[in-house]
Amino acid sequence: MRLTHIGAKNCVTGSCHLVQTRPGSAGGINILVDCGKAYGHDPELPLDRFPVQPENIDYLFLTHAHIDHIGRVPDLIDAGFQGEIICTHATKALLIPMLHDALSFSNRSDKEIHRLENIIDDLSWGFELHETFSLKQEITFKLGNAGHILGSCFILFTFPEHPSNNYRVIFSGDLGCTDTPILPDPDPPEACDLLILESTYGDRNHTGRKDRFKALETLLHKALADNGIVYIPAFSLGRTQELIYELDRIKITVPVFIDSPLGLKITKIYSDLEAFWDKEAKVLKARGDHPIDFKNLYAVEKYRDHKKLMDINGPAVIIAGSGMCTGGRIVDHLEHGLDDPANDIFFVGYQAKGTPGRRMIEKQTPVKAGIHTLTGYSAHADQTMLVNWVKSMPCPPREIRLVHGEDSARNALARALGL
């Protein structure tokens, strides 16, 4: 068996990993785990330089529906991929809406986008967690809850080496934090021979949920005291819903605008997928307190309403994509509001090297508005959580490979794991 890390080997975005059971043999099985888009300065290997041509890939597993894990799926299909796409049921529900938004920024026609969406829908299958399923040549897989966003999973593959022995490989995907609103905690992993482990925040620990909740409440109170606007660049999938949840718990009294058509669509899907919520969210809903809706929450769907929102007076909170400020409606808001010292920007997610968000945080882009980073809102497990997740295995893996992290994060996590 050969494992090639095509994307996110030494960086955070563009996840893509290839498993070949018999490299160079016509009888081998080729499995791709994720096929994501890279951001900022992260590298992206052209499809024609993949070790296996897309038409020869048998299976594509998707760990979750963030674009840095699924964004190149349409390109893969255009290049000839006709295999099966395998994911959880929740990821299946989120897949087309997420890709439709990404495709709308491409140069493809509406007809071409529709064709690709139909192909992806036909090729993709949702599977249950915690059950073992079979692929060709007696290879099996089992999906576990990763707790990163709704539908996120880690994957346990079992490859038969000979009748009395199997080789087990786990791809962690993106592991989430414990005690995250709406989401159940990550499942403990089974034993494996090889662990492919993400390391996004392998060099730091987040503040606890209570601390970050208090930090958000305190910072909002200070930022809104001068009647300015708080802009929150947020990923449409995961972060937007988490912010809605916590702003409701804070009982914020100023208007909160979700200026993101995709964020609104994903929030509706989250509401429909109540079966996948954690116990806390289900209890709130049963009590009549919907966990991702509240009185002064406003949806900004149409572009004309977005343009009107640009002229609103504070105090107000505006949540818009994209999360790294690389595009979307947040760009308009920041161009309009960055030069006003009464305004503030809250960064609540990872900002890749080279992105506008990262440049603002590192003060490479001069702004007059206040810049604040709330690291406790990461959807990625921190160092302690990653180490504890590995330690929860029945026995240590024979090998651990760290991916999906910058050099400093991978090196720090390696030390913490004793690698």
C-alpha positions as a printed NumPy array, in Angstrom:
array([[  0.   ,   0.   ,   0.   ],
       [  1.189,   3.508,  -0.799],
       [ -0.087,   6.706,   0.818],
       [  0.573,  10.059,  -0.872],
       [ -0.284,  13.375,   0.776],
       [ -1.28 ,  15.438,  -2.261],
       [ -2.533,  18.466,  -0.323],
       [ -2.268,  19.897,   3.21 ],
       [  0.865,  17.87 ,   3.914],
       [  2.791,  20.855,   5.312],
       [  0.026,  23.475,   5.45 ],
       [ -3.591,  23.817,   6.543],
       [ -5.753,  24.111,   3.41 ],
       [ -6.223,  21.973,   0.308],
       [ -6.627,  18.59 ,   2.026],
       [ -6.158,  15.637,  -0.333],
       [ -4.681,  12.189,   0.348],
       [ -4.336,   9.216,  -1.986],
       [ -4.25 ,   5.548,  -0.938],
       [ -3.098,   3.022,  -3.565],
       [ -3.414,  -0.645,  -2.597],
       [ -1.251,  -1.938,  -5.461],
       [  0.67 ,   0.97 ,  -7.004],
       [  1.267,   0.5  , -10.718],
       [ -0.997,  -2.556, -10.892],
       [ -4.209,  -2.65 , -12.904],
       [ -5.85 ,  -4.631, -10.117],
       [ -5.238,  -2.068,  -7.364],
       [ -7.808,   0.092,  -5.595],
       [ -7.279,   3.85 ,  -5.516],
       [ -8.933,   5.802,  -2.714],
       [ -8.859,   9.599,  -2.407],
       [ -9.596,  11.147,   0.992],
       [-10.84 ,  14.707,   0.457],
       [-10.183,  16.917,  -2.547],
       [-10.039,  20.453,  -1.193],
       [ -9.228,  23.904,  -2.426],
       [ -6.091,  25.621,  -1.115],
       [ -6.132,  29.212,   0.145],
       [ -3.553,  31.948,   0.478],
       [  0.007,  30.751,  -0.114],
       [ -0.812,  27.047,   0.388],
       [  0.195,  24.908,  -2.639],
       [ -2.295,  23.123,  -4.893],
       [ -1.089,  20.285,  -7.14 ],
       [ -2.623,  20.315, -10.652],
       [ -4.911,  17.345, -11.245],
       [ -2.864,  16.158, -14.215],
       [  0.104,  15.711, -11.842],
       [ -1.755,  13.433,  -9.431],
       [ -0.038,  10.028,  -9.028],
       [ -3.245,   8.442, -10.358],
       [ -5.379,   9.96 , -13.082],
       [ -8.882,  10.958, -11.882],
       [-10.621,   8.357, -14.058],
       [ -8.684,   5.638, -12.214],
       [ -9.777,   6.706,  -8.723],
       [-12.319,   4.215,  -7.376],
       [-13.559,   6.053,  -4.281],
       [-13.554,   9.609,  -2.965],
       [-14.166,   9.912,   0.786],
       [-15.155,  13.336,   2.135],
       [-14.49 ,  13.954,   5.824],
       [-16.72 ,  17.041,   5.869],
       [-18.166,  19.792,   3.684],
       [-15.74 ,  22.7  ,   4.133],
       [-14.392,  23.952,   0.812],
       [-10.76 ,  23.28 ,   1.757],
       [-11.797,  19.609,   1.819],
       [-14.347,  19.437,  -1.052],
       [-13.667,  22.478,  -3.251],
       [-11.923,  20.62 ,  -6.1  ],
       [-14.521,  17.863,  -6.456],
       [-16.075,  19.546,  -9.538],
       [-12.612,  19.833, -11.133],
       [-11.974,  16.16 , -10.346],
       [-15.189,  15.208, -12.152],
       [-14.33 ,  17.424, -15.113],
       [-10.988,  15.595, -15.265],
       [-12.703,  12.205, -15.557],
       [-13.545,  10.938, -12.052],
       [-16.537,   8.564, -12.129],
       [-16.096,   6.676,  -8.855],
       [-18.232,   6.705,  -5.727],
       [-18.275,   9.674,  -3.332],
       [-18.681,   8.52 ,   0.267],
       [-19.527,  10.7  ,   3.294],
       [-21.936,  10.949,   6.225],
       [-25.618,  11.684,   5.716],
       [-25.242,  15.229,   7.072],
       [-22.292,  15.953,   4.769],
       [-24.352,  14.642,   1.846],
       [-27.049,  17.205,   2.733],
       [-24.488,  20.03 ,   2.878],
       [-22.399,  19.029,  -0.148],
       [-24.379,  20.549,  -3.034],
       [-25.21 ,  23.874,  -1.299],
       [-21.55 ,  24.385,  -0.395],
       [-20.281,  23.509,  -3.869],
       [-22.994,  25.554,  -5.588],
       [-21.778,  28.654,  -3.786],
       [-18.155,  27.918,  -4.699],
       [-19.055,  27.205,  -8.333],
       [-20.909,  30.508,  -8.59 ],
       [-17.514,  32.234,  -8.322],
       [-16.073,  30.161, -11.192],
       [-16.309,  30.888, -14.899],
       [-18.73 ,  28.018, -15.456],
       [-22.167,  28.687, -16.962],
       [-25.353,  28.018, -14.994],
       [-25.997,  25.023, -17.272],
       [-22.555,  23.6  , -16.564],
       [-22.939,  24.138, -12.806],
       [-26.292,  22.357, -12.881],
       [-24.763,  19.441, -14.808],
       [-21.922,  19.08 , -12.301],
       [-24.297,  19.245,  -9.335],
       [-26.413,  16.453, -10.829],
       [-23.328,  14.279, -11.361],
       [-22.089,  14.891,  -7.811],
       [-25.525,  14.1  ,  -6.413],
       [-25.668,  10.853,  -8.413],
       [-22.164,   9.758,  -7.361],
       [-22.413,  10.619,  -3.651],
       [-23.741,   8.382,  -0.902],
       [-24.434,   9.112,   2.757],
       [-23.452,   6.481,   5.325],
       [-24.209,   5.965,   9.008],
       [-21.625,   6.472,  11.731],
       [-20.21 ,   3.579,  13.769],
       [-21.072,   0.858,  11.243],
       [-18.63 ,  -1.156,   9.147],
       [-19.122,  -1.163,   5.371],
       [-17.301,  -3.043,   2.629],
       [-15.526,  -1.791,  -0.475],
       [-13.909,  -3.809,  -3.247],
       [-11.248,  -6.443,  -2.469],
       [-12.418,  -6.916,   1.144],
       [-11.417,  -3.383,   2.178],
       [-13.744,  -2.029,   4.867],
       [-14.409,   1.405,   6.362],
       [-16.096,   2.835,   9.429],
       [-16.972,   6.498,  10.047],
       [-16.723,   8.162,  13.463],
       [-18.001,  11.564,  14.581],
       [-15.199,  14.156,  14.403],
       [-17.12 ,  16.996,  16.108],
       [-15.724,  19.672,  13.761],
       [-18.931,  20.706,  11.981],
       [-22.237,  18.937,  11.457],
       [-21.518,  15.764,   9.498],
       [-17.753,  15.779,   9.989],
       [-16.147,  12.376,  10.426],
       [-12.896,  10.523,  10.803],
       [-12.417,   7.332,   8.794],
       [-11.076,   3.935,   9.803],
       [ -9.967,   1.837,   6.823],
       [ -9.095,  -1.833,   7.192],
       [ -6.939,  -3.317,   4.424],
       [ -6.484,  -7.112,   4.293],
       [ -2.795,  -8.029,   4.233],
       [ -3.327, -11.779,   4.594],
       [ -6.077, -13.924,   6.156],
       [ -4.817, -13.592,   9.719],
       [ -3.815,  -9.919,   9.683],
       [ -5.265,  -6.568,   8.656],
       [ -3.677,  -3.136,   8.287],
       [ -5.785,  -0.362,   9.847],
       [ -5.478,   3.298,   8.894],
       [ -7.34 ,   6.23 ,  10.45 ],
       [ -7.705,   9.607,   8.755],
       [ -8.699,  12.081,  11.462],
       [-10.123,  14.655,   9.067],
       [-10.61 ,  17.863,  11.042],
       [-11.206,  17.122,  14.718],
       [-13.423,  19.504,  16.632],
       [-13.265,  20.872,  20.154],
       [-15.038,  19.243,  23.033],
       [-18.073,  21.09 ,  24.419],
       [-18.876,  22.848,  21.124],
       [-22.415,  24.263,  20.774],
       [-24.814,  22.096,  18.736],
       [-22.209,  19.384,  18.038],
       [-21.593,  16.121,  19.929],
       [-17.988,  15.695,  21.128],
       [-15.614,  13.72 ,  18.865],
       [-15.861,   9.948,  19.241],
       [-12.832,   8.151,  20.701],
       [-10.899,   6.341,  17.952],
       [-10.296,   2.621,  17.692],
       [ -6.803,   1.14 ,  17.518],
       [ -4.931,   1.472,  14.234],
       [ -1.533,   0.852,  12.687],
       [ -1.258,   4.261,  10.977],
       [ -2.881,   7.5  ,  12.107],
       [ -3.072,  10.506,   9.769],
       [ -3.683,  13.321,  12.249],
       [ -4.532,  16.959,  11.671],
       [ -2.404,  19.502,  13.542],
       [ -3.969,  22.914,  12.822],
       [ -3.637,  24.082,  16.425],
       [ -1.004,  21.626,  17.551],
       [  1.036,  24.453,  19.098],
       [ -1.576,  26.049,  21.346],
       [ -4.545,  25.544,  23.644],
       [ -7.853,  27.351,  23.348],
       [ -9.676,  29.131,  26.117],
       [-12.553,  27.113,  27.563],
       [-16.11 ,  27.567,  26.37 ],
       [-17.153,  29.534,  29.463],
       [-14.122,  31.806,  29.13 ],
       [-14.641,  32.447,  25.426],
       [-18.354,  33.09 ,  26.01 ],
       [-17.447,  35.685,  28.633],
       [-14.744,  37.13 ,  26.362],
       [-17.24 ,  37.541,  23.505],
       [-19.789,  39.152,  25.812],
       [-17.228,  41.567,  27.313],
       [-15.668,  42.468,  23.98 ],
       [-19.054,  43.066,  22.361],
       [-20.08 ,  45.349,  25.227],
       [-16.929,  47.448,  24.806],
       [-17.01 ,  47.468,  21.004],
       [-20.662,  48.527,  20.79 ],
       [-20.379,  51.21 ,  23.491],
       [-19.394,  53.849,  20.92 ],
       [-22.338,  52.891,  18.68 ],
       [-20.108,  51.393,  16.023],
       [-20.558,  48.247,  13.959],
       [-18.951,  44.912,  14.792],
       [-18.045,  42.963,  11.655],
       [-17.508,  39.219,  12.064],
       [-16.062,  37.413,   9.029],
       [-17.375,  33.88 ,   9.467],
       [-17.426,  30.616,   7.583],
       [-20.956,  29.943,   6.375],
       [-20.775,  26.353,   7.548],
       [-20.225,  25.82 ,  11.259],
       [-18.962,  29.137,  12.563],
       [-22.042,  31.162,  11.591],
       [-24.364,  28.739,  13.396],
       [-22.108,  28.649,  16.455],
       [-22.109,  32.456,  16.646],
       [-25.903,  32.608,  16.356],
       [-26.129,  30.101,  19.2  ],
       [-23.84 ,  32.064,  21.518],
       [-25.23 ,  35.52 ,  20.676],
       [-28.649,  34.174,  21.651],
       [-27.253,  32.91 ,  24.965],
       [-25.701,  36.357,  25.569],
       [-29.161,  37.82 ,  24.908],
       [-27.705,  40.536,  22.72 ],
       [-30.05 ,  43.504,  22.299],
       [-28.657,  45.2  ,  19.169],
       [-29.617,  44.01 ,  15.672],
       [-27.604,  41.065,  14.352],
       [-27.544,  40.674,  10.569],
       [-26.583,  37.445,   8.781],
       [-25.444,  38.901,   5.46 ],
       [-24.654,  35.615,   3.789],
       [-27.047,  33.764,   1.459],
       [-25.038,  30.577,   1.922],
       [-24.847,  31.054,   5.699],
       [-28.631,  31.402,   5.801],
       [-29.109,  28.303,   3.654],
       [-26.722,  26.277,   5.817],
       [-28.457,  27.499,   8.983],
       [-31.746,  26.189,   7.568],
       [-30.086,  22.81 ,   6.845],
       [-28.66 ,  22.749,  10.388],
       [-32.194,  23.285,  11.692],
       [-33.498,  20.429,   9.548],
       [-30.73 ,  18.091,  10.793],
       [-31.841,  18.244,  14.433],
       [-31.228,  14.5  ,  14.766],
       [-27.474,  15.193,  14.62 ],
       [-27.456,  17.925,  17.312],
       [-25.98 ,  17.387,  20.757],
       [-28.145,  16.879,  23.835],
       [-27.87 ,  20.509,  24.997],
       [-29.246,  21.902,  21.722],
       [-32.066,  19.353,  21.652],
       [-33.088,  20.257,  25.216],
       [-33.189,  23.982,  24.368],
       [-35.39 ,  23.295,  21.341],
       [-37.739,  21.145,  23.441],
       [-38.085,  24.031,  25.905],
       [-39.162,  26.376,  23.119],
       [-35.796,  28.165,  22.811],
       [-34.568,  27.451,  19.305],
       [-30.766,  27.252,  19.585],
       [-30.027,  29.033,  16.273],
       [-32.737,  31.685,  16.11 ],
       [-33.675,  34.705,  18.222],
       [-35.804,  37.848,  18.148],
       [-33.405,  40.486,  16.774],
       [-31.669,  38.2  ,  14.268],
       [-32.17 ,  39.393,  10.693],
       [-31.58 ,  37.585,   7.395],
       [-30.049,  39.548,   4.518],
       [-30.704,  37.411,   1.459],
       [-30.965,  39.67 ,  -1.573],
       [-28.098,  41.786,  -2.908],
       [-30.181,  44.961,  -2.83 ],
       [-30.696,  44.452,   0.918],
       [-26.953,  43.913,   1.296],
       [-26.354,  47.284,  -0.374],
       [-28.837,  48.952,   2.005],
       [-27.105,  47.351,   4.972],
       [-23.878,  49.091,   3.977],
       [-25.415,  52.402,   5.086],
       [-26.804,  51.251,   8.423],
       [-25.836,  53.139,  11.55 ],
       [-24.551,  51.338,  14.619],
       [-24.732,  49.791,  17.051],
       [-25.106,  46.535,  15.15 ],
       [-23.409,  43.219,  14.475],
       [-22.88 ,  41.992,  10.912],
       [-21.854,  38.377,  10.259],
       [-20.789,  37.705,   6.675],
       [-18.557,  35.428,   4.597],
       [-16.02 ,  34.584,   3.625],
       [-14.331,  33.629,   6.862],
       [-10.829,  34.6  ,   5.642],
       [-12.082,  37.754,   3.848],
       [-11.004,  36.327,   0.479],
       [-14.365,  37.127,  -1.11 ],
       [-18.065,  37.393,  -0.394],
       [-20.062,  40.225,   1.127],
       [-17.66 ,  40.797,   4.022],
       [-15.281,  42.411,   1.518],
       [-17.807,  45.181,   0.802],
       [-18.421,  45.751,   4.502],
       [-14.744,  45.997,   5.35 ],
       [-14.025,  48.366,   2.471],
       [-16.849,  50.523,   3.77 ],
       [-16.092,  50.335,   7.496],
       [-12.379,  49.755,   8.06 ],
       [-11.526,  53.457,   8.206],
       [-13.972,  54.218,  11.023],
       [-12.335,  53.832,  14.473],
       [-15.792,  53.329,  16.021],
       [-16.064,  49.979,  14.203],
       [-14.48 ,  46.67 ,  15.151],
       [-13.615,  43.387,  13.418],
       [-13.806,  40.117,  15.317],
       [-11.824,  37.242,  13.81 ],
       [-13.256,  33.961,  15.061],
       [-11.575,  31.423,  12.77 ],
       [ -8.279,  30.361,  11.263],
       [ -6.731,  32.851,   8.796],
       [ -4.385,  31.183,   6.292],
       [ -1.089,  32.775,   5.306],
       [ -1.523,  35.316,   2.521],
       [ -5.242,  35.896,   3.071],
       [ -6.667,  39.398,   3.728],
       [ -7.715,  38.321,   7.213],
       [ -4.209,  37.178,   8.125],
       [ -2.719,  40.421,   6.756],
       [ -5.056,  42.499,   8.917],
       [ -4.217,  40.496,  12.045],
       [ -0.49 ,  40.836,  11.344],
       [ -0.963,  44.594,  10.724],
       [  0.275,  44.336,   7.147],
       [ -2.962,  46.026,   6.08 ],
       [ -3.43 ,  49.351,   7.905],
       [ -6.933,  49.893,   9.319],
       [ -8.486,  52.322,  11.775],
       [-11.144,  49.917,  13.051],
       [-10.324,  47.743,  16.055],
       [ -8.951,  44.274,  15.291],
       [ -9.706,  41.46 ,  17.734],
       [ -8.958,  37.727,  17.571],
       [-11.059,  35.264,  19.549],
       [ -9.122,  32.017,  19.237],
       [-11.51 ,  30.141,  21.506],
       [-13.969,  29.943,  18.633],
       [-11.842,  27.583,  16.589],
       [-13.653,  24.524,  15.253],
       [-10.323,  22.651,  15.458],
       [ -9.171,  20.726,  18.498],
       [ -6.246,  22.293,  20.343],
       [ -3.014,  20.578,  21.375],
       [ -4.364,  19.072,  24.578],
       [ -7.508,  17.789,  22.851],
       [ -5.482,  16.235,  20.029],
       [ -3.114,  14.53 ,  22.451],
       [ -6.008,  13.26 ,  24.578],
       [ -7.791,  11.959,  21.488],
       [ -4.731,   9.921,  20.523],
       [ -4.295,   8.707,  24.114],
       [ -7.911,   7.5  ,  24.153],
       [ -6.985,   4.78 ,  21.65 ],
       [ -6.89 ,   1.263,  23.152],
       [ -3.211,   1.098,  22.186],
       [ -0.832,   3.567,  20.492],
       [ -0.601,   3.541,  16.678],
       [  2.563,   2.074,  15.21 ],
       [  2.972,   5.28 ,  13.193],
       [  1.519,   8.791,  13.325],
       [  1.799,  11.265,  10.457],
       [  0.956,  14.877,  11.158],
       [ -0.714,  16.865,   8.37 ],
       [ -3.014,  19.891,   8.016],
       [ -0.805,  22.279,   9.994],
       [  1.905,  24.885,   9.618],
       [  5.466,  23.869,  10.545],
       [  5.333,  25.313,  14.057],
       [  2.068,  23.541,  14.858],
       [  3.205,  20.159,  13.512],
       [  6.55 ,  20.356,  15.339],
       [  4.95 ,  21.326,  18.647],
       [  2.341,  18.568,  18.402],
       [  5.043,  16.029,  17.509],
       [  6.891,  16.943,  20.716],
       [  3.702,  16.735,  22.758],
       [  2.997,  13.265,  21.341],
       [  6.584,  12.139,  21.895],
       [  7.219,  11.527,  18.205]])
